[in-house]
């Protein structure tokens, strides 16, 4: 299993973190907040960690289903990639590429170049085989697994994917070897996936997110090692200018303890990168937001309260970021921030589902409709169930 520092749940990769969130949610549901419509989905233990919306009649969400089993008298959770599609009337699970028996796998992200060109990425692990990148492509009819360009003799986990066009797609994540680890970026040119060199000096770093405004304007975010002795991490932001990746210097976050970025988006010449910082222990997580424009990066002030941010998108002149926080009983609760045209971040409404965790958020193309995804506690079952909600 690939490991990566996240702070709030120990040292785990993003896929495992969202898996744990899906397994650990535990509270009863409540009615949706005004403005949010929770999409009715088929019940079943699952978490939808990312969402993309080409139109109101073509919305996709990806993540994983959780199958609870008893093996040798002990409980065991097996993970299976899951994709759900909304056509404007109903939502249904769409079969993904077969991966074989006794295989655990998760999707961590989904992105669309066009209605018939959609990519989902994550990781897969088989018995006696290292964790490998999982990349699947939707051609309008079926999902097909596409070979990744993984390093030999290394484990790989892809955390996010961004599509510029049918022949220009990026996926980022992390590799782990016996005594080293680092970030990885792979590019699709319409024929094959190829690893692209990253800046030096990123040993122990990880990439969690990627976003693209064009072929020469791609951004990747994650974490880098700030202090090897203490294990403290700092936010990491990289930019692709069409020729090479370079590291962007960010304002210092040492006073915030361990910090990282989990999501990034690009809109109207501005880049927004969000995540979390941890100063007082695993439950004391506070939102972290950077804005990058022509004047350079700025650490934006946010409400001084608990909460981590997993996804970010823009709606006109507003910015929305979603995530979750712990309540007093240590249950996950949906959390969101909204930056208005006046430049101030405030708490935003969320789908009022007790025990909900939000991971993905996107803006429907051609409209101002917001979509979010994650997991919530199923009514009566007490088990985590997939969550998709729409805000108008």
C-alpha positions in Angstrom: 0.0 0.0 0.0 1.5 3.4 -1.0 1.9 5.7 2.0 1.7 9.5 2.0 1.5 12.1 4.8 -2.0 13.6 5.3 -1.9 14.4 8.9 -5.6 14.0 9.8 -5.6 10.3 9.5 -2.0 9.5 10.0 0.3 8.7 7.1 -1.9 7.3 4.3 -2.4 8.0 0.6 -5.4 10.0 -0.6 -7.2 6.9 -1.9 -6.9 5.1 1.4 -7.8 8.3 3.3 -11.1 8.6 1.4 -11.6 4.9 1.8 -11.3 5.3 5.6 -13.6 8.2 5.5 -16.2 6.1 3.7 -15.8 3.3 6.2 -15.8 5.5 9.3 -18.8 7.8 8.7 -21.4 7.1 11.4 -24.4 9.2 12.0 -28.0 9.4 10.9 -29.1 11.4 7.8 -31.1 14.7 7.9 -33.0 16.7 5.3 -31.0 18.5 2.6 -30.2 22.2 3.0 -32.1 24.7 0.9 -30.3 25.0 -2.4 -28.9 21.5 -2.4 -30.6 18.6 -4.1 -29.2 15.2 -3.0 -29.3 12.8 -6.0 -31.1 9.5 -5.2 -28.5 6.7 -5.8 -28.8 3.0 -5.4 -27.8 2.1 -1.8 -24.5 0.3 -1.3 -21.4 0.9 0.7 -19.3 3.3 -1.5 -17.6 6.7 -1.7 -17.7 8.9 -4.8 -14.5 11.0 -4.5 -14.7 13.1 -7.7 -17.3 14.4 -10.1 -17.3 16.1 -13.6 -20.3 17.6 -15.4 -20.4 18.1 -19.1 -24.0 19.2 -19.0 -27.1 18.6 -16.9 -27.7 15.4 -18.9 -24.1 14.1 -18.7 -22.6 14.0 -15.2 -20.1 11.5 -14.0 -18.9 10.6 -10.5 -16.1 8.2 -9.7 -14.8 6.5 -6.6 -15.1 3.0 -5.1 -17.5 0.5 -3.7 -16.7 -1.2 -0.4 -17.5 -4.9 0.0 -17.4 -6.0 3.6 -16.4 -9.7 4.0 -15.3 -12.1 6.8 -12.0 -13.9 6.0 -10.6 -16.3 8.5 -13.1 -15.0 11.1 -11.9 -11.4 10.7 -13.7 -8.5 9.0 -12.2 -7.4 5.8 -13.0 -4.5 3.4 -12.5 -5.1 -0.3 -12.5 -2.0 -2.6 -13.8 -2.0 -6.2 -13.7 0.9 -8.7 -17.1 2.5 -9.2 -18.4 5.0 -11.8 -21.9 6.5 -11.7 -23.6 8.5 -14.5 -26.5 10.9 -14.4 -28.4 11.6 -17.6 -30.6 14.3 -16.2 -33.4 11.9 -15.2 -31.7 8.9 -13.4 -28.4 7.9 -12.0 -26.9 4.4 -12.6 -23.6 2.6 -12.0 -21.7 2.0 -15.3 -19.6 -1.2 -15.5 -15.8 -0.5 -15.5 -13.1 -2.6 -17.0 -12.7 -6.0 -15.5 -9.6 -6.3 -13.2 -9.7 -10.0 -12.3 -10.3 -12.0 -9.1 -9.0 -10.9 -5.7 -8.0 -7.5 -6.9 -8.5 -4.3 -4.8 -8.7 -1.1 -6.7 -10.0 2.5 -6.3 -10.7 5.4 -8.6 -9.5 8.7 -7.0 -10.4 11.1 -9.9 -12.4 11.6 -13.1 -12.1 14.1 -15.9 -13.8 14.6 -19.3 -12.3 16.0 -22.5 -15.6 15.5 -24.3 -18.8 13.4 -23.9 -17.1 10.3 -25.4 -13.6 10.9 -24.0 -13.5 10.5 -20.2 -10.7 9.4 -18.0 -10.7 7.9 -14.5 -7.5 7.2 -12.5 -6.5 5.6 -9.2 -4.6 2.6 -8.1 -4.9 -1.2 -8.1 -3.2 -3.9 -6.0 -3.2 -7.6 -6.7 -2.0 -10.5 -4.5 1.9 -10.5 -4.5 2.0 -7.5 -6.9 3.0 -3.9 -6.1 0.4 -1.2 -6.1 0.1 0.1 -9.7 -1.5 3.0 -11.5 -5.0 2.4 -12.6 -6.1 4.3 -15.7 -9.4 3.7 -17.6 -10.9 5.4 -20.6 -14.6 5.8 -21.6 -15.1 5.9 -25.4 -18.8 6.5 -25.3 -19.7 2.8 -25.0 -17.4 1.0 -22.6 -14.7 1.6 -20.0 -11.3 0.2 -21.0 -8.1 -0.1 -19.0 -5.1 1.8 -20.6 -1.5 1.0 -19.7 0.3 3.6 -17.5 4.0 4.4 -17.8 4.9 3.3 -14.3 8.5 3.1 -13.0 9.8 -0.5 -12.9 10.0 -2.0 -9.4 8.0 0.8 -7.8 4.5 1.2 -6.4 2.3 3.8 -8.0 -0.8 5.7 -7.0 -2.5 8.3 -9.3 -4.5 10.9 -7.4 -5.9 13.2 -10.0 -6.5 13.7 -13.8 -7.1 16.7 -16.0 -8.1 16.7 -19.7 -7.2 19.6 -22.0 -8.3 17.7 -25.1 -8.6 14.2 -26.5 -4.8 14.2 -27.1 -3.7 16.2 -24.1 -4.4 14.7 -20.7 -2.4 14.8 -17.4 -2.4 12.5 -14.4 -0.4 13.0 -11.2 0.4 11.0 -8.2 3.2 9.3 -6.3 5.7 6.5 -6.7 7.3 4.5 -3.9 10.4 2.4 -4.1 12.2 0.4 -1.4 14.0 3.4 0.1 12.5 6.4 -1.7 9.4 8.0 -2.9 8.4 11.1 -4.9 5.8 12.7 -7.2 5.0 11.5 -10.7 3.3 13.1 -13.7 2.1 11.2 -16.7 0.9 12.6 -20.0 -1.5 11.2 -22.7 -0.7 12.4 -26.2 -3.6 10.5 -27.9 -1.5 7.3 -28.3 0.2 6.4 -25.0 0.8 7.6 -21.5 4.4 8.8 -20.8 6.1 9.9 -17.6 7.3 13.6 -17.8 10.3 14.8 -15.7 9.5 16.9 -12.6 11.9 19.4 -10.9 14.7 18.0 -8.8 14.7 18.1 -5.0 11.3 16.6 -4.5 12.2 13.4 -2.7 9.4 12.4 -0.4 6.9 14.8 -2.0 3.5 13.8 -3.4 1.1 15.3 -6.0 -2.5 15.2 -5.0 -4.2 17.3 -7.7 -3.9 18.7 -11.3 -5.8 21.3 -13.3 -5.3 22.6 -16.8 -6.3 25.9 -18.5 -4.6 24.9 -21.8 -1.7 23.0 -23.3 0.9 25.4 -21.8 -0.9 26.2 -18.5 -1.2 23.1 -16.3 -0.9 23.2 -12.5 -0.2 20.4 -10.0 -0.5 20.6 -6.2 0.4 18.5 -3.3 3.0 18.4 -0.5 6.7 18.5 -0.1 8.9 17.6 2.9 9.8 20.7 4.9 11.6 19.1 7.8 12.7 15.5 7.6 13.5 15.1 11.3 10.0 16.1 12.4 8.2 14.9 9.2 6.6 18.3 8.8 5.3 18.9 5.2 4.6 22.1 3.3 2.3 22.9 0.3 3.7 22.1 -3.1 2.7 23.8 -6.3 4.1 23.0 -9.8 3.4 24.7 -13.2 3.7 23.3 -16.7 4.5 25.9 -19.3 4.3 23.7 -22.3 8.0 22.8 -22.2 8.8 21.8 -18.5 7.5 21.7 -15.0 8.8 24.3 -12.5 8.1 24.7 -8.8 6.2 27.8 -7.7 7.5 29.5 -4.5 4.6 29.8 -2.0 4.3 31.9 1.2 5.7 30.2 4.2 3.3 28.0 6.3 5.7 26.9 9.1 3.6 28.6 11.7 0.7 26.4 10.6 2.5 23.1 11.3 2.0 20.3 8.8 0.4 21.6 5.6 -0.6 20.3 2.2 -2.7 21.0 -0.8 -5.4 18.5 -1.9 -7.1 20.4 -4.9 -6.4 23.0 -7.5 -8.4 24.8 -10.2 -7.6 27.4 -12.9 -10.1 30.1 -14.0 -10.0 33.6 -15.5 -6.2 33.9 -15.1 -6.3 32.9 -11.4 -5.2 29.6 -9.8 -6.8 28.4 -6.6 -5.1 25.7 -4.5 -6.7 24.4 -1.3 -6.0 21.9 1.4 -5.3 21.8 5.1 -2.9 22.6 7.9 -2.5 20.8 11.2 -1.0 22.4 14.3 -2.5 20.8 17.4 -2.9 17.1 16.6 -4.8 15.0 14.0 -8.2 16.5 14.7 -7.1 20.1 14.7 -7.2 20.7 10.9 -7.8 24.1 9.5 -8.5 25.1 5.9 -5.6 26.3 3.7 -6.2 28.4 0.6 -3.7 30.0 -1.9 -4.5 32.4 -4.7 -2.0 32.7 -7.6 -2.3 35.4 -10.2 -0.1 37.8 -12.2 1.1 39.4 -8.9 2.2 36.1 -7.4 0.9 33.7 -4.7 -1.1 34.9 -1.8 -2.1 32.9 1.3 -5.8 33.9 1.7 -7.4 34.4 5.1 -10.2 31.9 5.9 -12.5 31.4 8.9 -10.5 30.4 11.9 -12.3 27.1 12.5 -11.7 23.4 12.0 -12.1 21.9 8.5 -10.1 20.5 5.7 -10.7 21.2 2.0 -10.6 18.4 -0.6 -12.0 20.1 -3.7 -12.3 23.5 -5.3 -14.1 25.1 -8.3 -15.1 28.6 -9.5 -18.6 29.8 -10.4 -18.5 33.2 -12.1 -16.7 35.5 -9.6 -17.1 33.1 -6.7 -14.9 30.3 -5.5 -16.3 27.2 -3.7 -14.2 24.7 -1.7 -15.6 21.6 -0.1 -14.3 19.1 2.5 -15.3 17.9 6.0 -14.5 18.4 9.6 -15.0 16.5 12.9 -17.9 17.2 15.2 -17.7 16.8 19.0 -18.3 13.1 18.7 -15.5 12.8 16.1 -17.9 12.0 13.3 -17.2 13.5 9.8 -19.4 16.4 8.8 -19.7 18.1 5.4 -17.8 21.4 5.3 -17.6 24.1 2.6 -16.3 27.6 2.1 -17.4 30.2 -0.4 -15.4 33.3 -1.5 -17.7 36.1 -2.7 -16.9 38.9 -5.2 -15.8 41.0 -2.2 -12.8 38.6 -1.7 -14.0 37.3 1.7 -14.2 33.6 2.5 -17.3 32.5 4.5 -18.9 29.2 5.5 -21.1 27.9 2.7 -24.2 25.7 2.8 -23.6 22.0 2.5 -25.9 19.0 1.9 -27.1 18.5 5.5 -26.3 14.8 5.8 -25.0 13.8 9.2 -21.8 11.9 8.9 -21.1 13.3 5.4 -17.7 13.9 3.9 -17.3 15.9 0.6 -14.3 15.2 -1.7 -15.2 16.4 -5.2 -16.8 19.6 -6.5 -17.2 20.9 -10.0 -19.1 23.5 -12.1 -21.3 22.2 -14.8 -20.1 23.4 -18.2 -22.2 26.1 -19.7 -24.0 26.9 -16.4 -23.4 28.0 -12.8 -24.7 24.7 -11.4 -22.4 23.2 -8.7 -22.0 19.4 -8.2 -20.4 17.8 -5.2 -19.6 14.2 -4.3 -18.5 12.1 -1.4 -20.1 9.7 1.1 -22.8 9.8 3.8 -24.4 7.4 6.2 -27.2 5.4 4.7 -30.7 5.7 6.2 -31.3 2.8 8.5 -28.2 0.9 7.5 -25.5 2.8 9.4 -23.2 2.0 6.5 -21.5 4.6 4.2 -23.3 5.3 1.0 -22.3 7.4 -2.1 -23.3 11.0 -2.1 -23.9 13.3 -5.1 -25.6 16.6 -4.7 -26.5 19.6 -7.0 -26.6 23.2 -5.9 -28.6 25.8 -7.9 
